[in-house]
């Protein structure tokens, strides 16, 4: 997988920067977009920018390639997945809390009309 998904010598560097640091930031970005009732398109735009920041951290800390479309795409895909989970989790909580007479929780990430 080294060379395809990440360029660092160790997968732990990829996990720490992309999944842990970037993933936490992506989750919080998704949460913030949901709390302010922004659209999913706005979330994707913010996560594309966050992908650039994650690439910079790889570059600055581990001498990774800053401008690599392949690694940017992998990092950004991980961020979009985690940001979408944060967005959907928060939006579900909003819908079942604020509109409890209309909606009930269907799962951790979805709601359905009561009835």
MMTF fields as JSON, N, C-alpha, C and O atoms, coordinates in Angstrom:
{
  "mmtfVersion": "1.0.0",
  "mmtfProducer": "UNKNOWN",
  "numBonds": 459,
  "numAtoms": 460,
  "numGroups": 115,
  "numChains": 1,
  "numModels": 1,
  "chainsPerModel": [1],
  "groupsPerChain": [115],
  "chainIdList": ["A"],
  "bondAtomList": [4, 2, 8, 6, 12, 10, 16, 14, 20, 18, 24, 22, 28, 26, 32, 30, 36, 34, 40, 38, 44, 42, 48, 46, 52, 50, 56, 54, 60, 58, 64, 62, 68, 66, 72, 70, 76, 74, 80, 78, 84, 82, 88, 86, 92, 90, 96, 94, 100, 98, 104, 102, 108, 106, 112, 110, 116, 114, 120, 118, 124, 122, 128, 126, 132, 130, 136, 134, 140, 138, 144, 142, 148, 146, 152, 150, 156, 154, 160, 158, 164, 162, 168, 166, 172, 170, 176, 174, 180, 178, 184, 182, 188, 186, 192, 190, 196, 194, 200, 198, 204, 202, 208, 206, 212, 210, 216, 214, 220, 218, 224, 222, 228, 226, 232, 230, 236, 234, 240, 238, 244, 242, 248, 246, 252, 250, 256, 254, 260, 258, 264, 262, 268, 266, 272, 270, 276, 274, 280, 278, 284, 282, 288, 286, 292, 290, 296, 294, 300, 298, 304, 302, 308, 306, 312, 310, 316, 314, 320, 318, 324, 322, 328, 326, 332, 330, 336, 334, 340, 338, 344, 342, 348, 346, 352, 350, 356, 354, 360, 358, 364, 362, 368, 366, 372, 370, 376, 374, 380, 378, 384, 382, 388, 386, 392, 390, 396, 394, 400, 398, 404, 402, 408, 406, 412, 410, 416, 414, 420, 418, 424, 422, 428, 426, 432, 430, 436, 434, 440, 438, 444, 442, 448, 446, 452, 450, 456, 454],
  "bondOrderList": [1, 1, 1, 1, 1, 1, 1, 1, 1, 1, 1, 1, 1, 1, 1, 1, 1, 1, 1, 1, 1, 1, 1, 1, 1, 1, 1, 1, 1, 1, 1, 1, 1, 1, 1, 1, 1, 1, 1, 1, 1, 1, 1, 1, 1, 1, 1, 1, 1, 1, 1, 1, 1, 1, 1, 1, 1, 1, 1, 1, 1, 1, 1, 1, 1, 1, 1, 1, 1, 1, 1, 1, 1, 1, 1, 1, 1, 1, 1, 1, 1, 1, 1, 1, 1, 1, 1, 1, 1, 1, 1, 1, 1, 1, 1, 1, 1, 1, 1, 1, 1, 1, 1, 1, 1, 1, 1, 1, 1, 1, 1, 1, 1, 1],
  "groupList": [{"groupName": "UNK", "atomNameList": ["N", "CA", "C", "O"], "elementList": ["N", "C", "C", "O"], "formalChargeList": [0, 0, 0, 0], "bondAtomList": [1, 0, 2, 1, 3, 2], "bondOrderList": [1, 1, 2], "singleLetterCode": "X", "chemCompType": "L-PEPTIDE LINKING"}],
  "groupTypeList": [0, 0, 0, 0, 0, 0, 0, 0, 0, 0, 0, 0, 0, 0, 0, 0, 0, 0, 0, 0, 0, 0, 0, 0, 0, 0, 0, 0, 0, 0, 0, 0, 0, 0, 0, 0, 0, 0, 0, 0, 0, 0, 0, 0, 0, 0, 0, 0, 0, 0, 0, 0, 0, 0, 0, 0, 0, 0, 0, 0, 0, 0, 0, 0, 0, 0, 0, 0, 0, 0, 0, 0, 0, 0, 0, 0, 0, 0, 0, 0, 0, 0, 0, 0, 0, 0, 0, 0, 0, 0, 0, 0, 0, 0, 0, 0, 0, 0, 0, 0, 0, 0, 0, 0, 0, 0, 0, 0, 0, 0, 0, 0, 0, 0, 0],
  "groupIdList": [1, 2, 3, 4, 5, 6, 7, 8, 9, 10, 11, 12, 13, 14, 15, 16, 17, 18, 19, 20, 21, 22, 23, 24, 25, 26, 27, 28, 29, 30, 31, 32, 33, 34, 35, 36, 37, 38, 39, 40, 41, 42, 43, 44, 45, 46, 47, 48, 49, 50, 51, 52, 53, 54, 55, 56, 57, 58, 59, 60, 61, 62, 63, 64, 65, 66, 67, 68, 69, 70, 71, 72, 73, 74, 75, 76, 77, 78, 79, 80, 81, 82, 83, 84, 85, 86, 87, 88, 89, 90, 91, 92, 93, 94, 95, 96, 97, 98, 99, 100, 101, 102, 103, 104, 105, 106, 107, 108, 109, 110, 111, 112, 113, 114, 115],
  "secStructList": [7, 5, 6, 6, 6, 5, 7, 1, 1, 1, 2, 2, 2, 2, 0, 0, 0, 0, 0, 0, 0, 0, 2, 2, 2, 2, 2, 2, 2, 2, 2, 2, 2, 2, 2, 6, 6, 7, 7, 2, 2, 2, 2, 2, 2, 2, 2, 2, 2, 2, 2, 2, 2, 2, 2, 2, 2, 2, 2, 2, 2, 2, 7, 7, 7, 1, 1, 7, 2, 2, 2, 2, 2, 2, 2, 2, 2, 2, 2, 2, 2, 2, 2, 2, 2, 2, 2, 2, 2, 2, 2, 2, 2, 2, 2, 2, 2, 2, 6, 6, 6, 6, 3, 3, 3, 3, 3, 6, 6, 3, 3, 3, 3, 7, 7],
  "xCoordList": [0.823, 0.0, 0.87, 0.442, 2.101, 3.005, 3.31, 3.697, 3.14, 3.331, 2.016, 1.95, 0.973, -0.345, -1.234, -1.764, -1.394, -2.246, -1.469, -2.018, -0.235, 0.578, 2.012, 2.447, 2.741, 4.118, 5.155, 6.336, 4.744, 5.677, 6.218, 5.668, 7.303, 7.927, 7.08, 7.186, 6.243, 5.431, 3.956, 3.616, 3.097, 1.66, 1.193, 0.149, 1.961, 1.57, 1.61, 0.823, 2.504, 2.531, 1.27, 0.668, 0.875, -0.363, -1.561, -2.436, -1.597, -2.701, -2.776, -3.86, -1.631, -1.613, -2.063, -2.945, -1.473, -1.765, -3.116, -3.942, -3.357, -4.579, -5.79, -6.814, -5.68, -6.855, -7.129, -8.281, -6.109, -6.325, -6.486, -7.538, -5.454, -5.534, -6.528, -7.435, -6.347, -7.249, -8.652, -9.617, -8.789, -10.108, -10.875, -12.082, -10.172, -10.823, -11.29, -12.407, -10.434, -10.81, -11.975, -12.859, -11.982, -13.072, -14.375, -15.425, -14.319, -15.517, -16.078, -17.285, -15.198, -15.635, -16.162, -17.079, -15.596, -16.1, -17.492, -18.379, -17.69, -19.013, -20.021, -21.166, -19.598, -20.467, -20.849, -22.012, -19.877, -20.145, -21.071, -21.958, -20.877, -21.758, -23.18, -24.129, -23.341, -24.684, -25.332, -26.516, -24.58, -25.14, -25.572, -26.506, -24.913, -25.274, -26.18, -26.411, -26.695, -27.637, -27.074, -27.809, -25.764, -25.162, -25.42, -25.764, -25.249, -25.506, -24.329, -23.239, -24.588, -23.542, -22.474, -21.3, -22.87, -21.901, -20.907, -19.724, -21.37, -20.453, -19.464, -18.281, -19.945, -19.062, -17.971, -16.799, -18.342, -17.347, -16.311, -15.122, -16.744, -15.8, -14.806, -13.602, -15.297, -14.414, -13.452, -12.294, -13.92, -13.061, -12.011, -10.918, -12.309, -11.296, -10.169, -8.995, -10.53, -9.51, -8.733, -7.52, -9.428, -8.765, -7.785, -6.753, -8.104, -7.189, -5.85, -4.802, -5.893, -4.652, -3.854, -2.632, -4.543, -3.857, -3.221, -2.114, -3.902, -3.344, -2.115, -1.128, -2.167, -0.987, 0.173, 1.321, -0.118, 0.946, 1.568, 2.787, 0.771, 1.314, 2.212, 3.276, 1.777, 2.643, 3.963, 5.032, 3.879, 5.062, 5.972, 7.186, 5.391, 6.184, 6.806, 7.959, 6.066, 6.577, 7.381, 8.36, 6.975, 7.568, 8.203, 8.497, 8.414, 9.026, 8.285, 8.9, 6.972, 6.153, 6.004, 6.391, 5.451, 5.22, 4.023, 2.938, 4.225, 3.134, 2.105, 0.902, 2.574, 1.676, 1.64, 2.243, 0.924, 0.735, -0.766, -1.438, -1.281, -2.717, -3.167, -4.253, -2.353, -2.7, -2.867, -3.884, -1.888, -1.953, -2.967, -3.585, -3.146, -4.191, -5.564, -6.412, -5.782, -7.068, -7.321, -8.442, -6.302, -6.465, -6.77, -7.706, -5.982, -6.212, -7.601, -8.316, -7.98, -9.269, -10.423, -11.463, -10.267, -11.312, -11.536, -12.679, -10.46, -10.584, -11.301, -12.173, -10.934, -11.569, -13.044, -13.859, -13.402, -14.801, -15.628, -16.756, -15.077, -15.806, -16.055, -17.182, -15.012, -15.161, -15.989, -16.769, -15.83, -16.638, -18.104, -18.967, -18.399, -19.787, -20.409, -21.575, -19.647, -20.154, -20.483, -21.528, -19.592, -19.85, -21.051, -21.843, -21.19, -22.322, -23.635, -24.594, -23.671, -24.908, -25.297, -26.48, -24.32, -24.591, -25.204, -26.188, -24.61, -25.109, -26.464, -27.345, -26.649, -27.934, -29.044, -30.166, -28.746, -29.734, -30.129, -31.312, -29.142, -29.444, -30.284, -31.189, -29.991, -30.789, -32.239, -33.163, -32.428, -33.788, -34.631, -35.805, -34.047, -34.851, -34.986, -35.872, -34.138, -34.248, -35.146, -36.054, -34.89, -35.646, -37.039, -37.953, -37.197, -38.503, -38.95, -39.322, -38.911, -39.207, -40.655, -40.947, -41.552, -42.94, -43.15, -44.19, -42.177, -42.294, -41.404, -41.814, -40.178, -39.187, -38.729, -38.716, -38.354, -37.724, -36.456, -36.313, -35.542, -34.265, -34.484, -35.096, -33.981, -34.041, -32.75, -32.771, -31.641, -30.345, -29.449, -29.913, -28.207, -27.278, -27.122, -26.84, -27.304, -27.07, -28.305, -28.176, -29.499, -30.683, -31.913, -31.927, -32.922, -34.184, -35.325, -35.134, -36.517, -37.697, -38.897, -38.88, -39.927, -41.146, -41.795, -41.772, -42.359, -43.077, -44.375, -44.971, -44.788, -46.073, -46.185, -47.248],
  "yCoordList": [-1.186, 0.0, 1.253, 2.308, 1.139, 2.279, 2.637, 1.775, 3.885, 4.329, 4.475, 5.192, 3.81, 3.931, 4.847, 5.835, 4.519, 5.322, 6.377, 7.43, 6.12, 7.068, 6.958, 5.921, 8.058, 8.071, 7.965, 7.757, 8.102, 8.045, 6.632, 5.666, 6.534, 5.232, 4.34, 3.115, 4.951, 4.194, 4.56, 5.722, 3.569, 3.825, 4.636, 5.286, 4.601, 5.33, 6.831, 7.563, 7.302, 8.734, 9.124, 10.161, 8.293, 8.535, 8.5, 9.364, 7.495, 7.375, 8.586, 9.118, 9.025, 10.146, 11.445, 12.134, 11.777, 13.072, 13.055, 13.935, 12.074, 12.083, 11.622, 12.304, 10.483, 9.915, 10.561, 10.859, 10.779, 11.294, 12.817, 13.329, 13.537, 15.005, 15.522, 16.289, 15.096, 15.547, 15.028, 15.743, 13.779, 13.201, 13.902, 14.115, 14.267, 15.029, 16.382, 16.811, 17.059, 18.359, 18.204, 19.059, 17.13, 16.891, 16.619, 17.134, 15.811, 15.542, 16.848, 17.085, 17.687, 18.948, 19.911, 20.689, 19.865, 20.68, 20.216, 21.04, 18.911, 18.374, 18.729, 19.066, 18.654, 19.004, 20.485, 20.836, 21.348, 22.781, 23.12, 23.962, 22.48, 22.725, 22.286, 22.966, 21.177, 20.709, 21.629, 21.948, 22.054, 22.908, 24.265, 24.865, 24.753, 26.048, 25.892, 26.859, 24.69, 24.373, 24.698, 25.102, 24.52, 24.703, 23.46, 22.398, 23.612, 22.503, 21.523, 21.819, 20.363, 19.361, 19.84, 19.507, 20.621, 21.164, 22.089, 22.088, 22.872, 23.736, 22.889, 23.22, 21.805, 20.902, 20.347, 20.328, 19.901, 19.347, 20.399, 20.091, 21.631, 22.715, 22.904, 23.007, 22.949, 23.117, 21.94, 22.124, 20.75, 19.57, 19.53, 19.008, 20.065, 20.173, 21.105, 20.837, 22.191, 23.094, 22.425, 22.6, 21.666, 20.954, 19.912, 19.647, 19.328, 18.385, 19.028, 18.391, 20.29, 21.024, 21.206, 21.057, 21.528, 21.705, 20.396, 20.406, 19.288, 17.987, 17.659, 17.139, 17.959, 17.739, 18.598, 18.154, 19.842, 20.705, 20.116, 20.173, 19.559, 18.956, 17.771, 17.597, 16.949, 15.848, 16.403, 15.854, 17.474, 18.086, 18.69, 18.487, 19.422, 20.142, 19.204, 19.394, 18.21, 17.352, 16.156, 15.76, 15.58, 14.324, 14.396, 13.367, 15.618, 15.854, 15.137, 14.62, 15.11, 14.521, 15.468, 16.634, 14.965, 15.772, 16.682, 16.215, 17.981, 18.926, 18.864, 18.806, 18.878, 18.935, 17.601, 17.436, 16.662, 15.352, 15.091, 14.974, 15.001, 14.806, 13.475, 13.393, 12.446, 11.123, 11.147, 10.683, 11.679, 11.684, 12.693, 12.476, 13.8, 14.759, 14.098, 14.281, 13.336, 12.653, 11.635, 11.536, 10.884, 9.892, 10.59, 10.21, 11.613, 12.345, 12.971, 12.879, 13.6, 14.285, 13.285, 13.581, 12.138, 11.12, 10.666, 10.504, 10.46, 10.093, 11.213, 10.946, 12.463, 13.599, 13.708, 14.011, 13.468, 13.554, 12.468, 12.722, 11.269, 10.194, 10.566, 10.459, 11.0, 11.328, 12.592, 12.672, 13.578, 14.792, 14.531, 15.128, 13.646, 13.27, 12.546, 12.773, 11.682, 10.999, 12.0, 11.899, 12.962, 13.988, 14.844, 15.188, 15.188, 15.985, 15.233, 15.779, 13.995, 13.219, 12.872, 12.885, 12.564, 12.275, 13.494, 13.377, 14.661, 15.888, 16.274, 16.684, 16.153, 16.508, 15.591, 16.047, 14.316, 13.384, 13.795, 13.805, 14.13, 14.585, 15.856, 16.013, 16.758, 17.977, 17.663, 18.189, 16.824, 16.547, 15.853, 16.183, 14.895, 14.165, 14.937, 14.632, 15.923, 16.738, 17.948, 18.21, 18.682, 19.914, 19.654, 20.452, 18.559, 18.217, 16.852, 15.977, 16.678, 15.377, 14.934, 13.742, 15.847, 15.468, 14.988, 14.407, 15.224, 14.83, 13.634, 12.734, 13.633, 12.621, 11.787, 12.24, 10.554, 9.673, 9.106, 9.061, 8.675, 8.145, 6.778, 5.893, 6.614, 5.324, 4.537, 3.314, 5.249, 4.649, 5.76, 6.875, 5.465, 6.455, 7.634, 8.755, 7.38, 8.409, 8.783, 9.451, 8.376, 8.718, 8.849, 8.384, 9.483, 9.665, 9.34, 9.243, 9.174, 8.879, 9.561, 9.88, 9.783, 10.381, 9.44, 8.22, 10.009, 9.189, 8.711, 9.369, 7.574, 7.13, 5.716, 5.264],
  "zCoordList": [0.0, 0.0, 0.0, -0.469, 0.529, 0.527, -0.914, -1.703, -1.255, -2.619, -3.363, -4.361, -2.898, -3.532, -2.702, -3.21, -1.428, -0.553, 0.226, 0.55, 0.525, 1.283, 0.811, 0.311, 0.982, 0.5, 1.61, 1.329, 2.849, 3.96, 4.139, 3.61, 4.892, 5.12, 6.015, 5.956, 6.84, 7.776, 7.617, 7.395, 7.731, 7.657, 8.861, 8.805, 9.951, 11.159, 10.933, 11.533, 10.086, 9.762, 8.995, 9.27, 8.036, 7.292, 8.234, 8.169, 9.111, 10.047, 10.972, 11.207, 11.499, 12.43, 11.757, 12.27, 10.629, 10.0, 9.3, 9.541, 8.44, 7.638, 8.435, 8.462, 9.075, 9.744, 11.091, 11.406, 11.88, 13.228, 13.228, 13.613, 12.799, 12.804, 11.767, 12.09, 10.525, 9.464, 9.642, 9.371, 10.099, 10.313, 11.404, 11.286, 12.482, 13.546, 13.028, 13.319, 12.257, 11.69, 10.705, 10.658, 9.927, 8.985, 9.728, 9.343, 10.794, 11.602, 12.165, 12.115, 12.699, 13.279, 12.209, 12.476, 11.02, 9.919, 9.512, 9.292, 9.412, 9.106, 10.172, 9.871, 11.413, 12.54, 12.476, 12.673, 12.203, 12.132, 10.968, 11.11, 9.831, 8.686, 8.982, 8.593, 9.654, 10.0, 11.029, 10.912, 12.024, 13.064, 12.538, 13.07, 11.512, 10.93, 9.715, 8.989, 9.484, 8.407, 7.032, 6.131, 6.876, 5.557, 4.717, 5.237, 3.427, 2.512, 2.503, 2.991, 1.937, 1.802, 0.819, 0.975, -0.193, -1.154, -0.463, -0.802, 0.494, 1.254, 2.041, 2.12, 2.618, 3.357, 2.446, 2.824, 1.263, 0.337, -0.033, -0.118, -0.251, -0.562, 0.582, 0.345, 1.81, 2.968, 3.111, 3.488, 2.816, 2.934, 1.837, 2.059, 0.663, -0.388, 0.063, -0.195, 0.732, 1.275, 2.406, 2.521, 3.231, 4.321, 3.773, 4.389, 2.63, 1.988, 1.638, 1.739, 1.228, 0.94, 2.23, 2.233, 3.319, 4.601, 5.075, 5.612, 4.883, 5.281, 4.44, 4.961, 3.152, 2.306, 2.781, 2.764, 3.21, 3.718, 4.979, 5.142, 5.859, 7.08, 6.736, 7.331, 5.765, 5.305, 4.769, 5.035, 4.027, 3.429, 4.497, 4.472, 5.42, 6.418, 7.457, 7.846, 7.902, 8.972, 8.477, 9.11, 7.351, 6.915, 5.53, 4.921, 5.033, 3.723, 2.607, 1.674, 2.707, 1.651, 0.475, 0.546, -0.58, -1.77, -1.534, -1.189, -1.722, -1.487, -2.614, -2.36, -3.841, -4.987, -5.719, -6.78, -5.132, -5.73, -5.816, -4.791, -7.012, -7.199, -6.597, -6.022, -6.722, -6.208, -4.689, -4.174, -3.972, -2.512, -2.001, -0.959, -2.727, -2.363, -2.469, -1.596, -3.529, -3.724, -2.612, -2.111, -2.225, -1.155, 0.164, 0.867, 0.504, 1.749, 1.764, 2.762, 0.67, 0.607, 0.651, 1.239, 0.057, 0.124, 1.563, 1.991, 2.307, 3.722, 4.48, 5.306, 4.199, 4.867, 4.519, 5.39, 3.268, 2.857, 3.548, 3.97, 3.664, 4.354, 5.811, 6.295, 6.508, 7.927, 8.132, 9.081, 7.254, 7.35, 7.085, 7.729, 6.146, 5.859, 7.042, 7.365, 7.688, 8.876, 9.984, 10.625, 10.206, 11.212, 10.868, 11.745, 9.603, 9.133, 9.331, 9.876, 8.891, 8.948, 10.386, 10.727, 11.224, 12.63, 13.319, 14.05, 13.078, 13.695, 13.139, 13.895, 11.833, 11.228, 11.736, 11.962, 11.916, 12.465, 13.879, 14.221, 14.693, 16.045, 16.029, 16.849, 15.105, 14.998, 14.648, 15.268, 13.675, 13.196, 14.251, 14.42, 14.965, 15.952, 17.258, 18.056, 17.497, 18.701, 18.477, 19.266, 17.4, 17.151, 16.594, 16.799, 15.904, 15.321, 15.836, 15.054, 17.146, 17.753, 17.533, 17.632, 17.242, 16.982, 15.548, 15.237, 14.678, 13.272, 12.936, 12.204, 13.48, 13.094, 14.28, 15.425, 13.964, 14.936, 14.316, 13.094, 15.17, 14.693, 14.05, 14.649, 12.837, 12.153, 12.394, 12.534, 12.439, 12.745, 13.281, 13.52, 13.463, 13.982, 13.012, 13.436, 11.716, 10.711, 9.906, 8.88, 10.334, 9.55, 10.449, 11.589, 9.914, 10.61, 9.656, 8.443, 10.228, 9.41, 10.038, 11.227, 9.259, 9.813, 10.834, 10.668, 11.868, 12.84, 12.234, 11.381, 12.686, 12.194, 11.862, 11.437]
}
